[in-house]
Structure formats: structure tokens, C-alpha cells
Amino acid sequence: INGGRRTSLFKVVKACAFVACALMLSGFTSERVSFQNVAVFDDTKPATLQGLLAKPDGDGKFPAVILWHTCGGIADHVTKLWPEFFTGLGYATLTIDSFGPRNHKTCMAPTSLMTPPGRHAPSGDPYGALRYLASLPYIDARRVALMGFSYGGIMTAYISNTTFATPEGLRFKTLVSFYGHCSKSTPDAALYPGGDPKYPWLIVIGEKETPAFHKSCETLSNKRGVTMKVLLN
């Protein structure tokens, strides 16, 4: 999602790939916002989501990154570290909370939040975030990426194989997934993209991650538009 003098997201994450590097950057400000999810399926229940919006100084228009949390819910990496890192590079960020508004603390209760990931309400959460960002005058809606961690990464893998768009026709520019597997439900299940993924997609996974996670993503690493990086211990 590069443009002008701003650094492309793929180059940023591939060159850094460590959350710790965010600690080297200056402070930033953020604000709590709310927005509606988008119905990916006809039976999707409407939900008012909570988010944390951070932006660089200036008037924009800024590219943006939507941050999607882990199975443990909202934590510092999506509320402080990555927002600080990206705003320092000229990106706005919007962290979404898929669990809080639904009165869940983790993705394991109920299990429907995880299996199958494509068929439950949070599938539409990042699209709601994208729609909200597009309504802000200082955001470039053509350059919005989705970056998911663990649970968010698994859901990002699902989105990689869809052509869904918001009612306004908005889609993501690119996808990044950290520490998630690339299969439909469990790591040994069928892979999401039957053909090539529908987006440029960076997959980042730890060296000591569950072998099944590695295997499910390595199978996709040679597909068009996919880049896979393994973080060494």
C-alpha cells in the first residue's frame, strides 16, 4: 500500500518483523471509537464494535492498517506497540475488538467464534473497520491493510480467499497474518485458497510454532502474491 514517500507495508513488516522495534519510536495519541460491523452472510447479527484509532500528525490522507487481536483479546501489541510503530511511519491504525462487544474473553467460548471461522459474525468486523476508516477525511480508503495476530491471523487467512466487499465496494489493499495457521478450521483441515489468494498476503510465523501451523502455510507459500517469513528464535 505504498504511495508517495511513505514506506510500503510489505517492506516495513518484512524488514522489521519484530514487535520490539516499536519501542524505539516516539509517542503517539489514540482515541476510542465505535462502528458497525458488516454482514458478510445474510444471517450475520449486527454489532456495534469498539476500536482504538491512532493517526500520525498532519492532515493526511494517510494509508491505514487495521489490527486484529489474538485469541486472548485486546493486549498491548495491538493497542500500543504496533500503533506506535506504524504511526511513526505515517500510517493510521484502527485496532478492533471482536470479543468485548460480544461478551467473550477468548475465542474458545463459545467455540463458534473459531469453528468454522468463515461462518460467524466476526468475519464482518474488519470490513466494518474498513468502512469506518473510509468515512474519515484524512484516510486514503484505497490503501488500507488488514493485519491479524493468531486468531486474527487465522481469520485473515479466511479473508484471503474471498472477493467480498463492503456495500460501497471497499476491499483491503493487502493482508498480513502473524502466528496463525492457514486452514479452514483446524491446522490439518483443507486450506483456504483453492486457487491463488485474492490479495497480496504476507504470512509471518515463528520458528517454534506448532508444526501443523507451519505446514498449512508453507503449502501456500508458492502461490501468487504470497510471501512467507519465518521468525528465528
C-alpha positions as CSV (number, residue, x, y, z in Angstrom):
1,I,0.0,0.0,0.0
2,N,2.9,2.3,-0.8
3,G,2.3,5.7,-2.1
4,G,4.3,8.9,-2.4
5,R,7.1,9.0,0.2
6,R,5.5,6.6,2.6
7,T,7.1,3.2,3.2
8,S,5.2,0.2,1.7
9,L,3.7,-2.0,4.4
10,F,5.2,-5.2,2.9
11,K,8.7,-3.6,3.1
12,V,8.1,-2.3,6.6
13,V,7.0,-5.7,8.1
14,K,9.5,-7.8,6.1
15,A,12.4,-5.6,7.2
16,C,11.3,-5.4,10.9
17,A,9.1,-8.4,11.7
18,F,9.6,-7.9,15.4
19,V,7.1,-6.1,17.6
20,A,10.0,-4.9,19.9
21,C,11.2,-2.5,17.3
22,A,8.1,-0.4,18.0
23,L,9.7,0.6,21.3
24,M,12.3,2.7,19.5
25,L,9.6,5.1,18.2
26,S,8.2,8.3,19.7
27,G,4.9,8.6,21.5
28,F,1.5,8.8,19.8
29,T,-2.1,9.5,20.7
30,S,-5.1,7.4,20.2
31,E,-8.9,7.6,20.7
32,R,-11.7,5.1,21.3
33,V,-14.2,4.9,18.5
34,S,-17.2,2.8,17.7
35,F,-18.6,1.5,14.4
36,Q,-20.9,-1.2,13.0
37,N,-19.8,-4.5,11.6
38,V,-20.7,-5.5,8.0
39,A,-22.9,-8.5,7.3
40,V,-20.7,-10.9,5.3
41,F,-23.5,-13.5,5.5
42,D,-27.3,-13.0,5.4
43,D,-27.6,-14.3,9.0
44,T,-24.8,-12.1,10.4
45,K,-26.1,-10.3,13.5
46,P,-25.4,-6.6,13.6
47,A,-23.0,-5.5,16.3
48,T,-21.6,-2.2,17.5
49,L,-17.8,-2.7,17.7
50,Q,-15.3,-0.8,19.8
51,G,-11.9,0.2,18.4
52,L,-8.8,2.2,19.1
53,L,-7.9,4.8,16.4
54,A,-4.4,6.2,16.1
55,K,-3.1,8.6,13.5
56,P,0.1,10.5,12.7
57,D,0.4,14.2,13.0
58,G,-1.0,16.1,10.0
59,D,-4.0,16.2,7.7
60,G,-3.4,13.1,5.6
61,K,-4.5,11.4,3.5
62,F,-2.9,8.5,5.4
63,P,-2.8,4.9,4.5
64,A,-4.0,2.7,7.3
65,V,-3.6,-0.7,9.0
66,I,-6.5,-2.5,10.7
67,L,-5.1,-4.5,13.6
68,W,-7.0,-7.7,14.7
69,H,-6.2,-9.2,18.1
70,T,-5.2,-12.7,19.2
71,C,-7.3,-15.4,20.9
72,G,-6.6,-13.7,24.2
73,G,-8.3,-10.5,23.1
74,I,-7.1,-6.9,23.3
75,A,-3.5,-6.5,24.5
76,D,-0.6,-4.1,24.3
77,H,0.7,-5.3,21.0
78,V,-2.4,-4.1,19.2
79,T,-3.1,-1.0,21.4
80,K,0.4,0.4,21.9
81,L,3.3,-1.3,20.2
82,W,2.2,-1.7,16.6
83,P,0.1,1.5,16.5
84,E,3.2,3.4,17.8
85,F,5.3,1.7,15.1
86,F,3.0,2.4,12.2
87,T,2.1,6.0,13.1
88,G,5.8,6.7,13.3
89,L,6.0,5.7,9.6
90,G,3.0,7.7,8.5
91,Y,0.2,5.1,8.8
92,A,-3.0,5.4,10.8
93,T,-4.2,2.3,12.7
94,L,-7.5,1.0,13.9
95,T,-7.5,-1.8,16.4
96,I,-10.7,-3.7,16.5
97,D,-12.2,-5.6,19.5
98,S,-14.2,-8.6,18.3
99,F,-14.7,-10.1,21.7
100,G,-15.7,-7.3,24.1
101,P,-19.0,-6.3,22.4
102,R,-20.0,-9.9,22.3
103,N,-19.2,-10.5,26.0
104,H,-16.4,-13.0,25.3
105,K,-12.9,-13.0,26.8
106,T,-11.3,-15.6,24.5
107,C,-12.1,-17.3,21.2
108,M,-12.7,-20.6,22.9
109,A,-16.0,-19.7,24.5
110,P,-18.1,-20.3,22.6
111,T,-16.2,-22.4,20.1
112,S,-18.4,-20.9,17.3
113,L,-16.0,-17.9,17.4
114,M,-13.4,-20.2,15.9
115,T,-15.1,-23.1,14.0
116,P,-15.7,-22.6,11.2
117,P,-14.1,-19.1,11.2
118,G,-15.7,-18.1,7.9
119,R,-19.3,-18.5,9.1
120,H,-19.5,-16.4,12.3
121,A,-20.2,-12.8,13.0
122,P,-16.6,-11.5,13.4
123,S,-15.9,-12.2,9.7
124,G,-17.5,-8.9,9.1
125,D,-15.7,-6.9,11.8
126,P,-12.7,-5.8,9.7
127,Y,-15.0,-4.8,6.9
128,G,-16.8,-2.6,9.4
129,A,-13.5,-1.1,10.4
130,L,-12.6,-0.5,6.7
131,R,-16.0,1.2,6.1
132,Y,-15.4,3.4,9.2
133,L,-11.9,4.4,8.1
134,A,-13.2,5.3,4.7
135,S,-15.6,7.8,6.3
136,L,-12.7,9.8,7.8
137,P,-11.4,12.6,5.6
138,Y,-7.8,12.0,6.5
139,I,-7.7,8.3,5.4
140,D,-6.9,7.0,2.0
141,A,-9.5,4.2,1.7
142,R,-7.7,2.8,-1.3
143,R,-4.7,1.9,0.9
144,V,-6.0,0.1,3.9
145,A,-4.3,-3.2,5.0
146,L,-5.6,-5.9,7.4
147,M,-3.1,-7.3,9.9
148,G,-4.2,-10.2,12.2
149,F,-2.4,-12.0,15.0
150,S,-3.1,-15.6,16.0
151,Y,-6.9,-15.6,16.0
152,G,-6.9,-12.5,13.8
153,G,-4.3,-14.2,11.6
154,I,-6.5,-17.2,11.1
155,M,-9.4,-15.0,10.2
156,T,-7.2,-13.1,7.8
157,A,-6.3,-16.3,6.1
158,Y,-10.1,-16.9,5.6
159,I,-10.4,-13.4,4.1
160,S,-7.5,-14.1,1.7
161,N,-9.8,-16.3,-0.3
162,T,-12.8,-14.1,-0.5
163,T,-13.9,-11.4,-3.0
164,F,-16.3,-9.9,-0.5
165,A,-16.5,-6.1,-0.5
166,T,-18.4,-3.5,1.7
167,P,-21.7,-2.1,0.2
168,E,-19.6,0.7,-1.1
169,G,-17.3,-1.7,-2.9
170,L,-14.4,-1.3,-0.5
171,R,-11.8,-4.1,-0.2
172,F,-8.4,-4.4,1.5
173,K,-5.2,-3.4,-0.3
174,T,-3.1,-6.2,1.3
175,L,-3.1,-8.7,4.1
176,V,-0.6,-9.7,6.8
177,S,-1.1,-12.6,9.3
178,F,1.1,-13.3,12.3
179,Y,1.3,-16.7,14.1
180,G,-1.9,-18.1,12.6
181,H,-2.5,-21.3,10.6
182,C,-3.8,-21.1,7.0
183,S,-6.6,-23.7,7.1
184,K,-10.4,-23.6,7.4
185,S,-10.9,-24.8,10.9
186,T,-8.0,-26.8,12.4
187,P,-4.4,-26.7,11.1
188,D,-4.8,-30.0,9.4
189,A,-8.0,-29.2,7.6
190,A,-8.4,-28.1,4.0
191,L,-6.5,-24.9,3.0
192,Y,-8.4,-21.7,2.4
193,P,-7.2,-20.6,-1.0
194,G,-8.4,-23.2,-3.5
195,G,-6.6,-21.1,-6.2
196,D,-4.4,-18.1,-5.7
197,P,-5.3,-15.8,-2.8
198,K,-7.3,-12.7,-3.8
199,Y,-4.9,-10.3,-2.1
200,P,-1.2,-9.8,-1.8
201,W,-0.6,-11.6,1.5
202,L,2.4,-11.7,3.9
203,I,2.4,-14.7,6.3
204,V,4.7,-14.4,9.3
205,I,5.2,-17.4,11.6
206,G,7.6,-18.3,14.5
207,E,10.3,-20.9,14.0
208,K,8.9,-22.9,17.0
209,E,5.3,-22.6,16.2
210,T,3.1,-25.7,16.0
211,P,4.4,-27.8,13.1
212,A,0.8,-28.1,11.7
213,F,0.7,-24.3,11.5
214,H,3.9,-24.3,9.5
215,K,2.7,-27.0,7.2
216,S,-0.6,-25.4,6.4
217,C,1.0,-22.1,5.5
218,E,4.1,-23.5,3.7
219,T,1.7,-25.2,1.3
220,L,0.6,-21.7,0.2
221,S,4.0,-20.0,0.1
222,N,4.5,-20.6,-3.6
223,K,1.1,-19.2,-4.6
224,R,0.9,-15.9,-6.5
225,G,1.0,-12.9,-4.2
226,V,2.0,-14.8,-1.1
227,T,5.2,-14.1,0.9
228,M,6.0,-16.3,3.9
229,K,8.6,-15.3,6.6
230,V,9.8,-17.5,9.5
231,L,11.0,-15.6,12.6
232,L,14.0,-17.4,14.0
233,N,14.3,-17.9,17.8
